[in-house]
Amino acid sequence: MKDSVTNKNIKLARTLLLVAVGMFGFGYALVPIYDVLCEWKWIQRDRPDDIKKAPEIAYKVDVNREVTVEFMTILNESTPMDFHAETKSLKVHPGEYYTVNFYAKNKTNKEIKARAIASFSPALISQYFEKIECFCFTEQNFKANEVKIMPMRFVINPEMPEQYKTITLSYTFFDNTERSVKN
Amino acid sequence: MSAAVDEHDHHADDHHDHGPEKGLLRWVITTNHKDIGTMYLLFALAMFFIGGTMAMVIRAELFEPGLQFVDPAFFNSMTTMHALVMVFGAVMPAFVGLANWQIPLMIGATDMALPRMNNMSFWMLVAGVLLLASTLFMEGGAPNGGWTLYPPLVLQPITVGKALPFAIFSVHLLGISSIMGAINIIATIFNMRAPAMKMMDMPLFVWTWLITAFLLIAVMPVFAGAVTMLLTDKFFHTSFFNAAGGGDPVLYEHIFWFFGHPEVYIMILPTFGVASTIIPVFARKPLFGYASMVWATASIAFLSFIVWAHHMFTVGMPIAGELYFMYATMIIAVPTGVKVFNWTATMWKGAMTFETPMLFSIAFVVLFTLGGFTGLMMSIAPSDFQYHDTYFIVAHFHYTLVPASVFILMAAGYFWLPKWTGHMYNEKIGQLHFWLSVISVNILFFPQHFLGLAGMPRRIPDYAVQFADWNMISSVGGFIFGASQLLFLYIVIDTIRGGTGEKVSDEVWEDAAKHGLEWTLPSPTPYHTWTTPPTIVPTEHVLDSH
């Protein structure tokens, strides 16, 4: 009698331990699950490194609407660079194409790899902000002390709801020299 | 129904009983559920005072605007460590300690199902907490990015120093400890129950712990996974949360709160269980709605898995997400309301007396409900944008933790200490402790609602001058509350050493034996109990479910 209870206990403990180990795995499974859910129609959350290279389509320019686009440039604390946009903000008409130049300089005597990650505020407008050309599409290589002028060409889709008057687009340069990169 | 009262005659003269080992080694190698329960409880009490001291540092710094006593980094370490110590060192271990003591007594089992593992879970807890405490003395100080350990903040050198890996391994140890504890509790409840006790005869404390144990097994490993990802991101160049490498910091928040939300119920469900045990005894009535209590507990546990993102409404979720998490969260108010209703209905027309454990339990019902209401306010997504990361949140979760979990742990101490030690505590000092605590806890936390609504952010060592008055009042409440807890420490030590000298009966409280098996045992509880399982179990507590 006593033995059978002990056996039952050990068996149950083993099962529960397996559940715990399984849940540890589930924690990791949440990573790909998150990727999938972010694509869902109801969710459509942009991932920081989403690369959406849009084709250059001729939209009807909405000259009656004016949207202010502000540009922010940020360096992740360990990135040894200078980084700024040629203008702090730009008044644009939805449907019209614009090009803004960004300047970046490698302040070190070594070659570095850096990656720019875009972020929008308000976040939900990112789907209307179409980039034709951007330095954020790929990792950038900087030779020692190299200065780069990087054009970013974009259009605001005229379907963007009227309520948005100001959009802030920020780029953060991350030093990726020592990191392995996904893709 | 009360036939079980005489049941202990059997084992009182069990001849093969042997006492505990002699000497200090007893505590290291013990596999006895009562010894381990005692160690858990005393350890939790010690951590309560250490975490409390950290809270005193926080309140002292916030007494006036400006920086007075500590530098901002250390202040942030204090808020981080206060949370970690209180959650993982005090509240959770205290409930595991209660489970160790009470579950075998309440279900008529000789001991926990896996006694050696039980010993191991306790000592792993000690190791984990020591590892965590060691970070206080490291270069760069203890972690100070908040107990949620959000990246990218927590991965930056300025917020971690050398402490991050130690904090993470500490979380691993604490996680393993609580998972082992949970496995033990489930095995005990399923396999070690007296044959006479059916599932729906079990006291609510046992039920709530059974459900809590499943929550622990389900979510502690997820947390362990999340912090492991932080570790590899920091030291092994993975990019789970690093945007440059294709990761997303928001993902961490999702994984963390998938653990974090059930975690808050891990701390509150056993609280419900103890309250449901104490209130009927002092209302001298069976618990109202036993079956609905069980189902409410199970529903809350289930819902806890599907509402996590209400902690992150401001993260930029799509509207569908905001709405879903808002409504799902509101639903939790239904089973919780059932519970509050049942406790109130249990007291309704009861022949109530107001001994210290009952006073703490009544304060719990009232003040926990207040904390629940502010929770409901925050569940409304558009309003939450105003409350997010302010002192309103701090007020909310402290109402659900301090005058709820902590009060109920104290109530449990007053309620069961006489049973465990055979000595009565000093009722006068107990009542003084209660009144000082209940008044000061409200002076401490109620003004924080106002501060939060006025816009004072969390986790700041300095603040704008318009917040000065309420902060000062809150700090005064904090100091009184902190000092009052020394009375509790005194009472615990005094009761263990003999208390009032009054010999307590086996029942301790009038007609308690109708409510639970533990009151049919002798006082103090013998070292070995239920070597013969009880044949009749009291059913007063489940009266209206049959």
Interface residues (C-beta under 8 A of the other chain):
Chain A: V5 K8 N9 I10 L12 A13 L16 L17 V19 A20 V21 G22 M23 F24 G25 F26 G27 Y28 L30 V31 Y34 W42 I43 Q44 R45 R47 P48 D49 N76 E77 R115 I117 P122 A123 L124 T172 F174 D175 N176 E178 R179 S180 V181 K182 N183
Chain B: A113 L114 M117 Q156 I179 A182 I183 N184 I186 A187 F190 N191 M192 I217 A218 V219 M220 P221 V222 F223 A224 G225 A226 M229 H237 S239 F240 N242 A243 A244 G245 G246 G247 D248 P249 V250 L251 H254 I255 F258 G316 M317 P318 A320 G321
